[in-house]
Amino acid sequence: MSGPRLSALVVARDAAPQLAECLATLGFADEVAVVLDRCADGTAAVARGFADTVIEGAWESQGGRRNRGIDACTGDWIVEVDADERVTVALAAALRRAVALPGPAHVVVPFDNYVAGRLVRHGWGAPWGVASTVRLFTRGCKRWGPERVHPTVVLSGERRRLDAPMVHLMGAGVSDLIRRLDRYSTARATDLRDRGAVGTLPGGVRRFFSRFLKCYVTRRGYREGAMGFLNALCAGLFPLLAHLKARLDR
C-alpha cells in the first residue's frame, strides 16, 4: 500500500477463541503486531498465524503492555483493536482515508457494543463500556498511564472523529458481564491499594448512585430495557466493588 504506513496493534490475554476472528479483519493494515500477556491457552499459536510481530511477556498493568505494543509498531499511524473487537469493511476504509490526512492527530472511533448478539446503543459510559474512544493516532500522539484497568491516557495532536463504528462483542450474556465486572473491579482495587487511596464506604455508595443514574437516565440506558438496567447497575457497582475489595480483600 502507498502513502503513510498503518500498524494494527492487538493486546490479548488468553483470548484464543476470539483472536483469530479479530485478526482476520486486519488485512487492511500494513503491519499487524500482537502483544500477549501471560497467555496459557492457544493464543500464541493463533497470533503467529496472522501477525507480523508477536511479543510475549508479563505486565502488571494494562497501560504497560499497551505501551510496549505501541513501541513495537513501525507504522506512521497506529490503530488499537482488542481481541473482542472487529473492524468492519466500512471502518477499514475509513481508517485508510484517515491516515492519508496529515498528522499529528488522534482520532475518535465510535463503538457498536453487542451483548448476546444484540446491539445495545444506549447507556454506555466509562468505566463500563464506551460509546466512542480514541483508537487511531499518529505515532507519538497517545500514551497510556500505569493503571491496571482503565488507564489514563495522554493525547496530543489534532482531535478528529470517524463515522464508521468498531464492533465490540461485550459478551455472550449476563454471566460474561458479571465476570468482566469481577475482573475489572479486582484490578481497580489493587490500583487503589497501591495508591493508598481506598476511599470511604459513603463515597463508594455515592458513586454507585451517580454512575447508575448517569448511564440509565442521562445516557438513556432505559431505552434498552432490562439490558440497559443491567449495564447501569454494573457501571454503578464497579467503583463500589473496587472500594470494598481494596478494603476487605487481602
N, C-alpha and C positions, 0 to 999 in steps of 0.2 A: 504494500500500500504506500502511496506517495503522501507527502506532507508530514506534519508532526506525528511522532510515534505515540501510540496509546498502549499503556500497560493495564491489564486487568489483574487485580490483586484479590485473592481469596484467603481468608484466615479461618481455619477449621480445627475442631477437636472432636474426634470420634464421630465423624459425620459421613461414614461410608454410604449409608442408604440414600443420602441427599446429594452427595458431592458430584457424582457422575452426571446427573441431570443438570446440575448447576453449571459445571464446566463445559458441557456440550453447547451451552448458549453463548459462549465467549469467543466464538470463531471470528468475530468482527475485530478483535484486538490484535495488535502486532506482537504482543507478548503476554503470556499468562504466567503469573507467579503465585505459588501456593505456600502458605506458612502453616505447618502442622504443629499443634501444641499438645504434647504428651498423648499422642494417639495410641490406643491399644487395640483398635479393630483394624479393618482393611482399608482405612482411609488413605494411607501412604501409597498403596498399590494403585488405587483409583487415581490419585493425583498424578503419579508418574505416567499414566496412560494419556494424560491431556496436557500437562503443564510443561513450559519451557524451563522453569526453575522451581524446585521443591526444597524448602528449608524445614528441617525438623529440629525441635528443641523443647524447652520448658520455660514458660514465663509465668510469673506470679500475677501479672496484670494484663488486662485486655489491651490497655494502651501500649504496653511494652511490646507485645507481639505484633500489633498493628504497625507500630513504628519500624520494627525490624523488617516487615514486609515492604513498607514504603521505601526503605533504604535499599532493598534488593532490586526494586524495579528500575529499569533503564529508560523507560519512555519519557517523552516530554510532558505527557499527561498521564494521570493515574485514575482509574475508576475502581472503587472498592465494592465487592459483591460478596455477601455472606452465602454460606452453603445452602441455606434455606430460602434463597432468593433466585429469581430467574430474570434474565434480560430478554425481553421480547424483541421481535424483529423491528418494531417501531422504535423502541428505546435504543437499540443498537444503532439505527440510522441517525437518531437524534444525537447520540454521543459522538458519532463520527463528524457530524456537522458542527457540534460544539467545539471540538478540538481543532477545527480548521480556522476558528476565530483567534485573533491574537490574545495572548495572555499578558501578565499573570491574572489568574481568576480562580474562583471556586464556584461550583455550580450545584444548586439545589435540585434534587431529583424527587418527584412525588412518588408516593407508595400506594399500591393496591394491596391491602392486607387480607389474606384469606384464612379462615378458621373452618376446619372440617369441609373444605371445598367451597365455602360460601364467602363471597366478597363482603367485607364489613367496612363500610366507608366512614362511619361517624364514630366519634368518641375517643379517638386515639390521641395520645399525648405522652411526652416523656414523663416518667421513665417507663411507661408501659406502652410500647409500640409508638411508631411515628407516622404522621401523615406525609411528611417530607423531611429530607435531611441532605446535607452536603455529601455527595458520593464521588463527584468528579472534580479534579483540581489539577492545576499546573504544578509540576514538581516544585516543592518548597513552599506551597501555599496552604498546607494543612499539617498539623502536628497534634498527636494525641497526648493527653495527660497521663499520669501514673496510676489512676484508679483501676481497681479490679473489674468494675462493672460500670457502664455508662460513663466512661472517662470524659473529662473536659476536653475541649478542642480549641486549638489556636489557629485562626484562619487569617489569611492575607490575600491581597489581590481584589479585583473587581468581583462583586457578587452577581451571579446570573442564575437563571432558572430554566429548566426544561419542562415541557408539557407531557411528554410520554412517561408513563409510570414504570417503576420497578415492581415486579410481582414478588410478594413476600408471603411464604407459606408458614403462617404462625404456628400451626399445629393441627393434629387430626381431630381434636375435640377438647372437652373440658379438662380431662386429665393431663393433656400436654401443657395446657396453660397453667395449671396448678404446679406441675413440675418446673416449668420455666420460672414461675414466681418464687418457688423454693430456692432454686439455684441463684437467681438474681439477688434475693434478699440475704442469702448467706454470704455472698461475695461482698455486698454492701456493708454487712455487719462487720466483716473483717476490716474493711476500709475505715469504718467508724472507730473501731478499737485502736487501729494503728495511729489515727489522728488524735486520739484522746477526745473525741467529740461524739460520745454515745448519745448525748441529749437526754431529754426527760420524757417520762410517760405522757404527761399532758401535752407536750409538744408533738409527740407521735400521734396522739389522738386528734389533735387539731389538723395535722397534715392529712390524716386519713379522711376527715370530712371535707377539707378544702379540695383535695385531689379527686375524691369521688364526685363532688359537685361539679368541678371543672370539666371532667370527662363526660359525666352523664347529662349535665344541663348545658353548660357553656359550649361544649363541643358536640352537643346534640347526640350523645350516645343513646338517649331514649328512643331515637328513631330506629335503632337496631333491635328493639325488643329485649328479650332475655339475654342475648349476646351482648348488647350494649350495657346492660346492668352488670353482667359478669366482668366485662373489661373495666368498667368504672370501679368495681369492687377490688379488682386486682391492683389497679393504679393506686387506690387508697391504702390497701394493705401493704404495699411494697415498703414505704418508709416506716410504717408501724412495726411490721415484722422485723425489718432490719434493726430497729432500735431494740426490740425485745430479744433478738438473737445476740446482739452485741452485749446486752446487759446480763442475760441469763445463761447463754451457752458458753461452755469452756472446752 
